[in-house]
């Protein structure tokens, strides 16, 4: 991703930053704040732009789990075979 002087509201960096700010202000989950902010600027939940923003905000999409999770859980899930994915949630 290239750095820009100004980011449009629908750009992943702008979405991630505003989503994090909203989550900090309201106390809600980052993914919920990000989804709300994305919807307000016309970015659909689960699209590539949303996935990029979620990853920047610390909740990347895990394809094996089909969930947005923290980075550590994603790392564990990516390393596990399908029949052991449930172990990704064990700390």
PyMOL commands that set and color helices and strands:
alter all, ss='L'
color gray80, all
select helices_A, chain A and resi 12-26+30-40+48-56+71-79+82-89
alter helices_A, ss='H'
color red, helices_A
select strands_A, chain A and resi 61-62+67-68
alter strands_A, ss='S'
color yellow, strands_A
deselect
rebuild
show_as cartoon
